[in-house]
């Protein structure tokens, strides 16, 4: 019987990490007659005025503004707004590139989204089918499939729960039992050492720090703008991440070099640990 292949989980924030903007800004906000600046100012005003979660505030505003604009906010409608989401260079080809690399080097690659954005918008994006699971916010729909209430609202600290679900192979957002059960590290489908976390800013810090702390690798992704580079360098200096890298996912990029090198390291360590266990039997 052949050795079991290690699983490597690539876990991505979305806005600013795979896409140059917030996912709501590529169709939805324009459909309700607002500019992104106007929409987010309204959302932040609601959150600050009510001492409210910014995630719940933007989701409530989406429902209210859709009604005002006479848009029936069905699930399919929200998914359709995702079709026009813009992506960084190389993102569309990235997944097959890394999957093929993993297959050639004896590693199973799994891709996950971990975002405060919307599951529905990510599903509708050009890369929506690339992920084993999209962990993000979402709406609850009535019998007519119209969004009426938040089902899941994920803030920057809430994102950390999904790392613990991924390591244990739990795909249900609603699960709050199995995720808290004790499990030995060598029995977890995806140990933290086999995780690569991609994020772009300070809201990703809790996840970046956890993955790095438990032996995985975190990458701060930055756009080619002085303020974005400054944030990435700050995260590296503070030892929140292992690497910083420009948001370019093409085969010729530094991102590809970093990630494939990490995969090689994970595979080598997996071989080493398996050999050590065999000898010690």
N, C-alpha and C positions, 0 to 999 in steps of 0.2 A: 504494500500500500504506500503511495507516494506521500511526501510531506505536504501538509496543509499550507496553502499559500497565505502569506500575511495580507491583511486588508489595510490599505492606507486611505484615510479619510481626508479629503480636501474640503474644508468648510469655509464658505465665503459670506461675508457681508455683501450687500448688493450695491446700494447707493454710494457712489464714490469709489467703489472697489472694482466692480465689473462694468458699471455705467457712470458716465461723467456727471450725472445729476440725480435728483430725487425722482423715483419712478412715476410719481403723480404728475410730473412736469412735462411728460411726453404725450399729452393728449387729454387727460382728464381735466386738468385745471383750465385749459383753454376751452374745453367744451362747456364749462359753466361761466364763461365770459370773464375770467380773471387772468391776471398775469401771475406767474409763480410768486413774485414779491408780494403782491396783494393777498394771495391765498395764505401764504405762511405768516404774514403779519396778522391776518385775521385769526388764524389758528393759534398763534402764540399769545394774542390778546385774550382769547377765550381761556387758554390754559392758565395764564398769569392771573386773570381776573377771578377765576373760580378756584385757584390753587388746585389745578386739575392736571392729570397726566397729559403731556403733550401728544402722546399717541392716541389716547381717547379723544382729545380735542380735534385732531385732524380727521379722525374717522367720523365724528359727529358732524363736522363741517362738510365733509364729502356728502353725507346724506342730506343735510339741510340745503346746500347749494345745488344739488341735483334736483331737489323738489322745486326750488326757486326757478331753475332753468327749464323746468318741465321735462327733465330726463328721468326715465324709468331706470333706476339703478339696479338692474338684475345682475346676477353673477356673470352671465355671458357678456353683458355690456362691459363690466369691469375688466374681464379677461381680454376683451377686444381692445381696450385702451393700452394693454401691454404690448400689442403688436408693433407699435412704433417706438418702443424704448430703444434708445441709442446705447451702443456698447463700445468699450475701449478697443483699440486695435488688437486683433488676433483672438478676441474672446470667442467668437463663433467657432473657430477652428480648434481652440484650446483643448476642449474636452476629448475629441478624438485623438489629438496629439498625445495627451497624457495617458489616455486609456491604452493606446497602442504601445506606448513606452512601458507601461506597467505590465502588459501582457507579455512583451518580449523579455522582461526581466523577472518574471515569476511573481508578480505582485497584483493583487486585485485592487483596482482604484474605485472608490466611491466618492461622489460629489454631493455636497449638501449646501443649502442656503440657510443662513442664520441672520435674520433681518427684522428690523422694526417696520419695514414696508409691508406690502400686502401679498399674501399667497396668490391671490387671483391675478394680480398684475405680473408677478414673476411667471406664473403658468402661461400667460399670454405672450410673454416676451419671446424673442427668437431663440432663446436657449432654455425655454421652460421645461422641455422634455429631457434635459441632461442630468437632472438631479434625482438621487434616490429618495430624498425627502426635502421639502421646502418647509423649514421652520420659520414662521413669520406671523404677522397679524392677519386677521381675516374677519369677515362679517358673518352674522347669523341672518338667514334668509327666511321669509315667511312662505306660506303655501304657494304663493305666486312667484317664488324665487327672487323676491325683491329684498335688498339689504335694509334691515330695520334696526340692527343693534350690533355692536362689536361682539364677536364670538371669542376672539383672542386678541389681546393687545400686548405687544412685546416691547418693553423698554430695554435700555442698555444693560441693566443688571439682570433682567428677565431672560436675556439671551444666554446667560451662563447655564441655565437649566438644561438646554438642549445639548450641550457638550456631554453632560452626564447621561443623557438618553442615548446619544450616539455611541458612547463607549460601551453601553450595555445592550445595544441593538434594539432599543425601544423606539418605535416610530410613531406612537400615538401621542399627540400633544396633550390629550386629556388624562393620560396616565399619571397618577401621583402615588402609586403603590410600588410597582416593580422598580421604579427609578431609585427608591429609597432603601431597597433591600440590599443587604451586604452581599458582595460578590468579589471573589479573589481576582486579582489583576490578570493572572494567566488564563482565566476563564472568560474574560471580557472579549467580545468579538473585535473591538477596536480599542486597544489600550491608548492612553493619551500620548504615549511615545510615537504612535503611528498617525498622529493628527498633524495636519498643516492648516493653520488658520490665517485667512486673508482679511484684513480690515484696513480702513483708510484714516481713522481718526480716533479722538479721545473717547468717543462713545463705544469703541470696540475694546478699550483697555481692559475691562474685567475678563473678557474672553481671551484676549491675547495673553494676559498675565497668567491665567489658569493653565492654558495649554503649555506655555513656556515653563511654568513652575513644575508641571508634572512630566516634563521631559520631551514634550512635543516641540514643534517649531511654529512661530508666529511671524508673519510677514506684514509690515506696514506698507501699504500700496499708496503711491502718491501721484498726483497729476503734475505736469511740468509747469507748476506755478510756484513762485517764491514762498507764499504762505503755506502751501501744501507740503513742500519740501521741508520747511521749517518744522512743521508738526511731526513729520516722519523722523527727522533727525532727533527731535526731542524725545520721542518714544524709544529710539535706539539708545540714546544717552542715558535715559532713565531705566534701561534694561527691561522694558516692557515687551520688547520684541527681539527676535533673533536676527532678522534681516529687514532692510528697507529696500523698496524696488519701485521703479517707475511703472505706471499702469500700461504696460505693453506685454501682451500675452502671445506674441508671435514666436515661431520656432527659433528665430535668431535673437530673441530677447534675453536679457539677464534673468527675467522671471523664469523662463524655461530652464536655464542653466541651474538656478537655485533649486527649483522644485525637483528636477530629475536627480540632482545630487543628493537631496534629502531622501528621495525614494531609494537610491542606491545604498545610502547609509542604513535605512530601515531594513532593507533586504539583507544586508551583510550582518547586522546585529541579530536579525531573526535566525539566520543560518548559524551564527555563533551560539545563540542560546539553545537552539535545538540540538546542536552537536554536544553541548555541555550536558544537557539533560540525558541524551542517549548514553554518554559515557558513564554518567553517575548512576545509571540503573543497576 
